[in-house]
Structures are given as structure tokens and as C-alpha cells.
Amino acid sequence: MERETKLSGFAFIVLLVGLGLAASFIVLFAQLADEMLDQELAVFDAVTIRLLEVVGSSGMDTAMFIITELGSVWFLVLMSLGVLWILGIRMRDKWGVLFYLVAVGGGSLLTLLLKHFFSRERPSINEAIDAVGYSFPSGHSMGSLIFYGFLIYLVIRTRQKPWLQWTSVFGLGALIVLIGISRIYLGAHFPSDVLAGYIAGTIWLVLSLVALEWIQWQQRSPVPPVTALRKVLAPLYRAVIDKL
């Protein structure tokens, strides 16, 4: 029971760290949005776009078009069917299914709300690469971070072989970054749109995973997390009092 108490207390601390991380990113997003509205990101956007224009070529155009499709709505919906099949049929994880839908579906709705709230026009309109509607934040960036970020969570959570975990985490992380770069390269978004998409996606993903982990820990542990936390922190509290 003592081991379960320590594990539950540690789990509670991890959840608090997750909430703190989400709160920090909310502040960061608010600051970025404020600077965008005040036109303070114009230089950053212009310099970044110019740097990507330098490496432009027909081959790069093709590569970026393929990469950007990996973050498109149709592709993520198709891949989501596979993820739901794995979670629901193979793993029989009903909470995983629920919070995957919350993360991906809720993230899509949040993207639409943020786009209409800020109503920033795109640098260019191109239906061939889903460059329609408002620009801030980037839906491709936010959606890909949530989707591929959830896959990273599943890879780590299912305890695969170390080499497979590291390869998957690095590969999926690189893909998230490349999708954002492709949106800037193809002229669908300003760099600040992509950055905002990553920040907003991180907030929503962290909150979704925190809620999922909280429920799973509650069900697994025979010790209530709050009680466990009190027992874990009690020795530290006594040590501080003794020094005072």
C-alpha cells in the first residue's frame, strides 16, 4: 500500500505540472496574439518567409505539397479511423477513445473559434492546399500537433521497445515541425500563425491528456490521489517546520 501511495502522490504532482504547463502556454498564446494584433510580428514574419524563399525550387515545392497534405483534414480524419480502431478494438480503452475524440474533435472546434475571433487574413488564398478562410492560428499546425502529439503519447504509454519509442517520437516530432514549415513555404500562413497553432495545440493536447491520465489513475489506484499527495508531502512539511 505504501508503494501505491507514493505512486499516486507522484501522479498527482505530474498532473499539477501538466496544468501549470498549460497555463504557461495560455499566457504565451495571449502575448503572441496581442503582438499579432498590434502588428509587432511583421518583421519576424517577413524575415522567416524570406529565408524560406531562398531555398525554393520545383522539387521543394513538390515535397512541401506532400508534407502539407499530411496535416490536412481529410488525411487526419482517415488516420483517426485507424487510431480509434486501435484504441477501441485492440486496446479496449474506452477512455482513450473518448479523450482522443475530445482532443482531435475539440481541437478542430477551438481552431475555428480562434480563427473567427482574430479574423486575420491569409498571405494568399489557394484552395489546392486548403488555404482558405482566416489565418490565425494555423489549423494545419494546431491539428497536426494534437494528432501526432497524441500518437507520441500512445507510443510512450504502450511501452514499446526503446529504439522504437525514440524513433517514433523523433519522427513524429519532426513531421509536426515540417508541416508547419510547409504552410509558410506554400504561402498559406504567416510564421506567427504557425507558432500560434503550435502553442494552442499544445494547450489543448496537454489538457486532454491530463484529464485522461487523471481518470485512469483514479481507476487504477486504490489510494485517492489527494490522500496520497498529503502522505507524500507530510515528511517534507515536517522537515520544514523542524528547521523553522
N, C-alpha and C positions, 0 to 999 in steps of 0.2 A: 504493500500500500504506500510505503514511503517513496518508492520509485515513481509510482503513478502520480503522487502528489507533486513531486519535483517536475515531472514531465508536463503536467497540466499547468503548473505555475509558469514554466518556461513558455508553453504555448500561449498563455495569456499575455506574457510580455511581448512575444512576437507579434501578436495581434495589435497591441498598443503601438508597436513600432510601425506596423503597416498603416495604421490610421494616422500616425504622425507624418509618415511619408506622403500619404495622400493629401493631408492638409498643407504640407510644404509645397507640393506641386500645384495645389489650388491657388496659393499665393503667387507662385511663379507664373501661372497662366494669367492671372489678373493683371500682373505687372506687364506681361507681354502684350496683352490685349489693349491695355491703356497706352502703351507706347505705339502700337499699331494705329490706334485712333488718332493719336497726336502726330502721326507722320514721322515718328522718330526712328523708324526702321528702314527708311528709304535707302540710306547708304548701304546698310547691311544687305538688303535685298539686291540692290544694283550690283554690288561687288561680287556677291555669290553667283548671280546669274551670269555675269561677265566671265567669271572663272570657268563655268561650265561650257560657255560658248566657245572657249579656246580649244576644248577637246572634242568639239563637234565634228562628226563625219557621217557618211551614209551608213557605215557599219554600226557606229554608235547609235544612230537613230533607230535602227532595227533592234538592237539589243535593248535599248531603253523602252521601246514599244512593247517588247515581250515582257520585260520586267514589270512595267506598269500594269499589265493585264493580270499579273499575279496578285494585285491588290484591288482588282475590280470587283464590283458587286456580284456579277454572275459567277466569277471564279470562287469567291469566298463562300457564296451560297452552296455551290456544288461541293466544295471541300467540307463544308459544315455538315452535309448529309453523312459523309464518311465519319466525321468526328462523333456525331450523335449516335451512329451505329456502334462505334467502338465503346462509347460511354454507356449506352443503354443496353446493348445486346451482349457485347463481350465482357465488359466490366460490371454490368448491372449496377451502375452508380446513378441512382435517381437524382441525388442532389447535384452530382456533376452535370447531368443533363440540364437540370433546372438553371443552375448558375452559368452554364455555358450559354444558354439562351438569353439569360439576363445580361451577360457580358456583351455578347455579339449583337443581340437584338436591341438591348437598351443603349448600347454604344451608337448604333445607327440612328436611333431617335435623337439621342443627345447631339450628334453631329448636325442633324437637320435643324434642331433648335438653335444651336450656336451659330450656324451659317446665317439663318434668318435674323438672328438678333444683331449680329455685327454687319451683315449685308455688304461685305466687301466685294467689289468687282474683281473678276479674274484678269490676269495679264493678257489672256487671249481665250477665245472660245473655239473649241474643237470637239465636236460630238464623237469623233472617231476614238478619242482617248478619254471619254467621259468628262470632258472639260466644259461642263455646263452648270448653270446656277451660280451661287455665291462661292467665294473662295476661302474664307477664314472660318474655321480651321480646315485643313486638307482632310477630306473624307477618306481618301486612299491611305494616308499616313495614319490616321486615327484607327481606321478599320483594320489595317494590316498589323498595327501594334497590338490591338486587342486580340485578333485571331491568332497570329503567330506567337504572341506572348502567352496565350492560353495553351498553345501546343508545347511551348517550352516548359510551362508549369506541369503539364501532363507527363512529359518526358522525365522530368526530375521526380515527380510524385510517384511514378511507377517503378522507380529504382532500376533503370536499365544498366547495362554494363558501363563502367566509367568512360571508356573511349567513345561509346555510342552517345552517351549523355553530352560530353564535351563537344563532339562533332555536331550533334543536333542543335545544341544551344548556340554555338558559334555560327552555324549555317543559317538558322532561322533569324538570329540577331542581325547578321549581315544582310539578309533578304529584306528585313524591315527597313534598314538604312537605305538600301538600293532602291526600294520602291519610292521612298521619299525623294531621293535624288532624281529619279526618273520623272517625277511630277514637275520638278523645277526645270530639268533639262528640256522637257517637251513643251514648256511654256504654259502648263496647266495651272501652276500655283507660284506664288511668291515664296521664297525660302522661309519667311516668317509664318506663312500658312502651314508649311510642313512641320516646323518646330512646334507650333501651337497644336497641331494634330497629335504629335508625339506626346506632348505634355497632357492634353486632355485624355488621350487614350490610356496613358499610364494611370491617371487618377481613377478612371472608371474600372480598369482592369484590377488595380490594387484593391479597390473597394469590393469588387465582386469576389475576388479570391479570399479576402479577409472574411467576408460573410460565409463563404463556402467552408473555409477552414474552421471557423467558429462553430458551425453546426456539426461538422464531422468530429471535432474534438469533444463537443458536448455529448455526442452519442457514444463515442469510444471510451471516454474516461469515466471511471466510477466515482471520481472525485470532482465536485463542482470547481470550475476554474477559479472563481473568486476565492473560495476557501483555500485552494492550493496556493494561490498567489500570496495570501495572508501568511501561510505557513512558511513559504519560501523566503518572504521578506522579513519575517519575525526576527531571525538571528541578526540580520543586518541592522534592524531598528534597535535591537538591544545593544549592539556594539556601539552605535552612535550615541545612545543615551549614556552608556557607561563612560565614554570619553568626555561627554559634557559634564 
